[in-house]
Amino acid sequence: MSRLIFNLLLQATWQTLEMVLISGFLAVAGGLPLGILLVLTGPSGLSPMPWLARPLGLLTDAVRAVPFIILLVLLIPLTRFIVGTSLGTTAAIVPLAVAAIPYFARIAEVSLREVDPGLVDAVRAMGGTRWMVIRYVLLPESLPGMISGLTVTLVTLVGASAMAGTIGAGGLGDLAIRYGYQRFNTTIMSGVVAVLIVLVTGLQAIGNLLSRKARHDAAGH
Amino acid sequence: MTLLAVENISRSFGSHTALHNISFNVEQGDSFGIIGRSGAGKSTLLRCLNGLEKPDSGRILFCGEDLAALPEKRLVPLRRKIGVVFQHFNLLSSRTAAANVALPLEIAGIAKAQRQKRVNELLDLVGLADHGHKYPAFLSGGQKQRIGIARALAANPVLLLCDEATSALDPETTDSVLALLSDINRKLRLTLLFITHEMDVVHKLGHHVLVLKDGHIAARGTPAEILQNSENSTMPLPDNLSTDAQNGSQAIVRLTLDLKEHPLTPFLIKLEQNTISATILRAQPHQNIEQPAMDVLLHLPAPTEENLSLLNSLARSVEVTGYVTPDL
């Protein structure tokens, strides 16, 4: 592999990582509170509020219903407004985060719902407030599931970021389209695929390890 | 002095009445048992007693406040005076044993140094001083329940509620946990209120007993009074009773004891001396026979020849009613 191709691949990998990690961070920053809110205000939650839970759930699913390639185009005005341009790596982070927030919110919701209600009772019986239930029970007890969920989200984001390459986002997807597809450069195409495989299996392995560590049972030690 | 006064509470779920007009008082320092089959309303009653559930009507007076009427915000400080021990321990798997014990203190806003001191005291009290650093997944059932008890005691409650605290434990562990609870009641003079479906637990732990049946109070009195009154024998034969002995199955044995003044106590002592573990499911006087006698239904985990012949020597007659397979 020539040094030129290697450099192209390295730069594209870096851009992909940048898109995935920043939008992954935003997915947690936005999706976790949304997930908590969905659980708390749900029918069996600590503060059932159907008037809030239903519209929130609807909005979450509405965004998830839009195919990412269409979301990319739909969000161009918003991206221009926030970033100033709709091209480049930074611009791609906006639609990636918008797609990932409801995705991670639903995943977080599942993990939070799986927490044994007996533990919530225990902390309430100790005189714990709602906030203490979230802080001492829901978040720490759902952490292993949450880490697995975040791993799934990041892997999905790797795929989505490649799709963002079609509208000029940079990264591995962009490289594959411009060199591999439009210029029939098989070396670059297979290089991109190889890097993607390494990236995804690596992310999954790290996620599995951290999730196991957070579990504090025989499997994690 | 009355610590907890329950006045005419009722609670329904849809058309099902879980509790009907329940009233009782728990005195300071008492060990008060509530016994009943599953579905008798015990759990609902216990959840009402710390405000996790609201009765439809009636009052629950504790520390001069009515738990049934207070809004959630005012219940929070009162709950810190009530410790709860759970059937399935309900320890946080994300925290070490010591951190679980410290949790009520964290919630109460106690400083870290003080917390640490109290946690060490409590781990000592429950005999697990060396296990504080372990996560719950690495503790046995009995150890988990001891940590659960230490946690319930952490914030110096004035009342300890036990929700089937020994139902998930094996017989030997049950005895040691019951001994610990009884110690806490006597030495720390902490008022104990426990619910159970096992007559044995009431017998070993309770000073006063309430028998709950279909949401009604069926009887109340001392454990001895309840045991000897046939009307109140709510302990049934197990559902999964079979006539065939299988490998590892346990026996349900029916004995007739000669009725002296207190036929049960010497009988139980004999069992203990011979290290036979057995649970009394029901005990009632035989009626309409010439010689007064006691009819006892016994759950015998190890129905060996040896144990059965020993029972034979203690009782007028012994009959194996059937076998159950342990569901643990």
Boltz contact constraints between the chains, C-beta under 6 A:
constraints:
  - contact:
      token1: [A, 118]
      token2: [B, 88]
      max_distance: 6.0
  - contact:
      token1: [A, 118]
      token2: [B, 90]
      max_distance: 6.0
  - contact:
      token1: [A, 119]
      token2: [B, 90]
      max_distance: 6.0
  - contact:
      token1: [A, 122]
      token2: [B, 90]
      max_distance: 6.0
  - contact:
      token1: [A, 125]
      token2: [B, 50]
      max_distance: 6.0
  - contact:
      token1: [A, 125]
      token2: [B, 79]
      max_distance: 6.0
  - contact:
      token1: [A, 125]
      token2: [B, 84]
      max_distance: 6.0
  - contact:
      token1: [A, 126]
      token2: [B, 104]
      max_distance: 6.0
  - contact:
      token1: [A, 126]
      token2: [B, 107]
      max_distance: 6.0
  - contact:
      token1: [A, 127]
      token2: [B, 76]
      max_distance: 6.0
  - contact:
      token1: [A, 127]
      token2: [B, 79]
      max_distance: 6.0
  - contact:
      token1: [A, 127]
      token2: [B, 80]
      max_distance: 6.0
  - contact:
      token1: [A, 127]
      token2: [B, 107]
      max_distance: 6.0
  - contact:
      token1: [A, 128]
      token2: [B, 107]
      max_distance: 6.0
  - contact:
      token1: [A, 132]
      token2: [B, 107]
      max_distance: 6.0
  - contact:
      token1: [A, 140]
      token2: [B, 94]
      max_distance: 6.0
  - contact:
      token1: [A, 141]
      token2: [B, 94]
      max_distance: 6.0
  - contact:
      token1: [A, 216]
      token2: [B, 93]
      max_distance: 6.0
  - contact:
      token1: [A, 216]
      token2: [B, 135]
      max_distance: 6.0
  - contact:
      token1: [A, 217]
      token2: [B, 137]
      max_distance: 6.0
